[in-house]
Amino acid sequence: MKIPGRFLEEARLTCTPGVECVALLFGRRDTVIRWTWVRNVAGSPLAFRIDPEEMYRAITEAEESGLELLAIFHSHPGPPVPSAVDMRYMELWPVVWVISDVYSWRTAAWRAGGGDLREVPLEFV
């Protein structure tokens, strides 16, 4: 998956350790073109929840521009690997999940499906 380098720069400025930070990444095929930051209504450093209306609005606007939801980004206060909660939701939202360690900014991407988890190669362009 190709993600603009400026997205990660923006994440470094936007995200804090106190609350998991969340963004929806939109594009075509495997290339992110646009993203939308969404509020973590859980307000937790260990989990996130997106307001369904906010998510619906973001996806609808992107689709009207010919883009699709490619990935869900969120920060972790540790290694960029899916938590047990992430794994449950990855089955419901079968897109790529991009996770960054909010302290080191190590970033990895994952896709789950059929009980399997695989890492997705990332390229910041």
VOBA-1610 file (N, C-alpha, C; in pm, whole numbers, padded with zeros to 5 digits, always signed):
BEGIN
Met+00085-00117+00000Met+00000+00000+00000Met+00090+00123+00000Lys+00053+00218-00084Lys+00127+00344-00094Lys+00051+00453-00020Ile+00121+00520+00070Ile+00061+00627+00150Ile+00150+00751+00136Pro+00089+00868+00114Pro+00172+00989+00108Pro+00250+01009+00238Gly+00377+01044+00226Gly+00461+01068+00343Gly+00405+01178+00431Arg+00335+01273+00372Arg+00281+01382+00453Arg+00173+01334+00550Phe+00110+01218+00520Phe+00012+01164+00615Phe+00080+01130+00748Leu+00193+01060+00741Leu+00263+01023+00864Leu+00314+01147+00937Glu+00360+01246+00863Glu+00402+01372+00926Glu+00284+01437+00998Glu+00169+01437+00935Glu+00049+01493+00996Glu+00010+01413+01121Ala+00023+01282+01114Ala-00010+01197+01230Ala+00081+01231+01348Arg+00208+01252+01321Arg+00302+01287+01429Arg+00262+01417+01498Leu+00206+01508+01422Leu+00162+01637+01479Leu+00025+01627+01546Thr-00057+01535+01500Thr-00195+01524+01546Thr-00212+01432+01666Cys-00142+01321+01664Cys-00165+01214+01764Cys-00085+01237+01892Thr-00147+01198+02003Thr-00082+01205+02134Thr-00098+01071+02204Pro-00015+01042+02303Pro-00027+00914+02374Pro-00157+00900+02455Gly-00223+01011+02487Gly-00340+01005+02574Gly-00464+00943+02515Val-00479+00947+02381Val-00599+00894+02315Val-00557+00836+02180Glu-00603+00713+02151Glu-00573+00659+02019Glu-00630+00753+01914Cys-00552+00778+01813Cys-00584+00870+01706Cys-00631+00785+01587Val-00731+00833+01513Val-00791+00753+01407Val-00810+00834+01279Ala-00783+00771+01166Ala-00808+00832+01035Ala-00857+00725+00939Leu-00939+00768+00845Leu-00985+00681+00738Leu-00907+00719+00613Leu-00847+00621+00547Leu-00762+00645+00431Leu-00836+00600+00305Phe-00848+00693+00210Phe-00924+00668+00087Phe-00833+00675-00034Gly-00868+00601-00137Gly-00791+00606-00260Gly-00843+00510-00363Arg-00752+00468-00449Arg-00784+00373-00556Arg-00678+00263-00555Arg-00724+00143-00580Arg-00639+00023-00579Arg-00560+00016-00449Asp-00430+00039-00455Asp-00348+00031-00332Asp-00281+00165-00299Thr-00335+00274-00353Thr-00274+00405-00333Thr-00368+00500-00260Val-00323+00547-00145Val-00402+00643-00067Val-00388+00780-00130Ile-00501+00845-00152Ile-00504+00978-00213Ile-00549+01084-00112Arg-00639+01044-00024Arg-00697+01139+00072Arg-00726+01067+00203Trp-00730+01142+00310Trp-00764+01085+00440Trp-00850+01182+00518Thr-00923+01126+00614Thr-01009+01205+00700Thr-00982+01164+00844Trp-00945+01261+00927Trp-00927+01234+01069Trp-01066+01227+01132Val-01088+01128+01216Val-01216+01114+01285Val-01191+01108+01435Arg-01291+01154+01510Arg-01280+01155+01656Arg-01285+01014+01712Asn-01204+00989+01812Asn-01212+00865+01888Asn-01311+00892+02001Val-01436+00852+01982Val-01538+00882+02083Val-01519+00799+02209Ala-01435+00696+02205Ala-01404+00619+02326Ala-01313+00699+02418Gly-01234+00792+02361Gly-01144+00874+02440Gly-01041+00794+02517Ser-01000+00682+02463Ser-00910+00590+02534Ser-00773+00584+02468Pro-00666+00564+02547Pro-00534+00544+02489Pro-00515+00399+02441Leu-00611+00311+02472Leu-00597+00169+02440Leu-00700+00115+02343Ala-00795+00199+02303Ala-00900+00153+02211Ala-00958+00274+02138Phe-01026+00246+02027Phe-01095+00355+01958Phe-01233+00311+01915Arg-01319+00410+01902Arg-01453+00391+01849Arg-01485+00515+01767Ile-01541+00494+01648Ile-01574+00604+01559Ile-01725+00622+01560Asp-01769+00747+01568Asp-01911+00777+01559Asp-01960+00728+01423Pro-02065+00643+01419Pro-02111+00588+01291Pro-02153+00694+01189Glu-02215+00802+01235Glu-02256+00907+01141Glu-02136+00978+01081Glu-02032+01000+01162Glu-01910+01064+01113Glu-01842+00975+01009Met-01840+00845+01037Met-01779+00750+00944Met-01860+00743+00814Tyr-01990+00737+00825Tyr-02077+00732+00707Tyr-02055+00855+00619Arg-02052+00972+00682Arg-02031+01097+00608Arg-01899+01095+00532Ala-01792+01053+00600Ala-01659+01050+00538Ala-01655+00953+00420Ile-01714+00836+00438Ile-01713+00736+00330Ile-01797+00784+00212Thr-01914+00841+00241Thr-02002+00891+00134Thr-01933+01001+00053Glu-01869+01096+00121Glu-01799+01204+00050Glu-01687+01149-00037Ala-01613+01052+00015Ala-01504+00993-00064Ala-01559+00920-00186Glu-01665+00843-00166Glu-01724+00769-00278Glu-01778+00863-00385Glu-01831+00977-00345Glu-01879+01076-00442Glu-01765+01131-00526Ser-01642+01123-00474Ser-01523+01167-00547Ser-01456+01052-00621Gly-01519+00936-00619Gly-01463+00822-00690Gly-01358+00746-00612Leu-01352+00768-00481Leu-01253+00700-00397Leu-01322+00595-00311Glu-01243+00498-00266Glu-01297+00396-00177Glu-01216+00392-00048Leu-01276+00338+00056Leu-01206+00321+00183Leu-01103+00210+00166Leu-00974+00246+00176Leu-00867+00148+00161Leu-00816+00099+00295Ala-00817+00188+00395Ala-00754+00151+00522Ala-00810+00233+00638Ile-00796+00176+00755Ile-00825+00245+00881Ile-00692+00258+00953Phe-00657+00380+00987Phe-00533+00408+01060Phe-00568+00435+01206His-00485+00385+01295His-00494+00427+01435His-00358+00411+01502Ser-00343+00483+01611Ser-00217+00480+01685Ser-00230+00382+01802His-00116+00332+01844His-00107+00246+01961His-00001+00302+02055Pro-00016+00281+02185Pro+00089+00322+02278Pro+00194+00210+02291Gly+00234+00152+02180Gly+00329+00042+02179Gly+00344-00011+02038Pro+00392-00135+02026Pro+00421-00191+01893Pro+00301-00184+01798Pro+00328-00163+01669Pro+00221-00149+01569Pro+00167-00284+01522Val+00113-00360+01617Val+00051-00488+01585Val-00094-00486+01636Pro-00185-00554+01567Pro-00325-00552+01608Pro-00346-00613+01747Ser-00429-00547+01824Ser-00468-00599+01955Ser-00580-00702+01934Ala-00620-00770+02041Ala-00731-00865+02032Ala-00859-00793+01988Val-00881-00671+02038Val-00999-00593+01998Val-00988-00556+01850Asp-00870-00512+01806Asp-00850-00481+01664Asp-00885-00602+01578Met-00840-00718+01618Met-00864-00840+01539Met-01013-00866+01521Arg-01090-00844+01625Arg-01235-00864+01617Arg-01296-00769+01513Tyr-01254-00642+01518Tyr-01310-00543+01427Tyr-01252-00553+01286Met-01135-00607+01273Met-01077-00626+01140Met-01161-00724+01057Glu-01224-00818+01124Glu-01312-00912+01053Glu-01437-00839+01003Leu-01487-00740+01080Leu-01605-00664+01041Leu-01575-00561+00933Trp-01455-00502+00939Trp-01411-00401+00841Trp-01289-00457+00769Pro-01311-00538+00663Pro-01201-00608+00597Pro-01121-00521+00501Val-01069-00411+00553Val-00977-00326+00478Val-00840-00340+00545Val-00741-00275+00493Val-00609-00274+00556Val-00617-00190+00683Trp-00554-00235+00788Trp-00546-00159+00913Trp-00400-00115+00930Val-00379+00015+00933Val-00246+00073+00948Val-00234+00119+01093Ile-00128+00075+01158Ile-00109+00105+01300Ile+00029+00167+01319Ser+00034+00277+01397Ser+00162+00341+01430Ser+00181+00342+01581Asp+00304+00315+01622Asp+00343+00330+01762Asp+00358+00480+01787Val+00277+00536+01876Val+00274+00681+01898Val+00405+00733+01958Tyr+00490+00646+02009Tyr+00618+00689+02067Tyr+00733+00681+01966Ser+00743+00570+01893Ser+00855+00553+01799Ser+00816+00584+01654Trp+00690+00587+01625Trp+00632+00605+01492Trp+00666+00491+01396Arg+00704+00375+01456Arg+00712+00256+01371Arg+00570+00230+01324Thr+00555+00197+01198Thr+00422+00181+01138Thr+00418+00051+01060Ala+00306-00021+01073Ala+00287-00146+01000Ala+00141-00152+00955Ala+00116-00233+00854Ala-00019-00249+00801Ala-00055-00397+00802Trp-00183-00423+00827Trp-00230-00560+00844Trp-00364-00579+00774Arg-00388-00702+00731Arg-00518-00740+00677Arg-00555-00874+00738Ala-00680-00884+00785Ala-00729-01008+00842Ala-00841-01062+00755Gly-00858-01190+00761Gly-00967-01252+00687Gly-00964-01401+00703Gly-01080-01459+00730Gly-01087-01603+00744Gly-01001-01658+00856Gly-00983-01579+00963Gly-00902-01625+01076Gly-00753-01609+01054Asp-00714-01550+00941Asp-00572-01533+00908Asp-00535-01385+00919Leu-00412-01357+00961Leu-00361-01221+00970Leu-00233-01214+00889Arg-00227-01115+00799Arg-00101-01100+00723Arg-00062-00954+00717Glu+00069-00934+00719Glu+00122-00798+00710Glu+00116-00753+00564Val+00082-00625+00546Val+00072-00565+00413Val+00192-00471+00397Pro+00270-00486+00290Pro+00384-00395+00270Pro+00337-00250+00256Leu+00410-00160+00320Leu+00379-00016+00315Leu+00491+00056+00244Glu+00452+00156+00167Glu+00548+00245+00101Glu+00500+00388+00123Phe+00583+00470+00187Phe+00548+00611+00204Phe+00610+00688+00088Val+00524+00751+00009Val+00570+00819-00114Val+00553+00969-00104
//
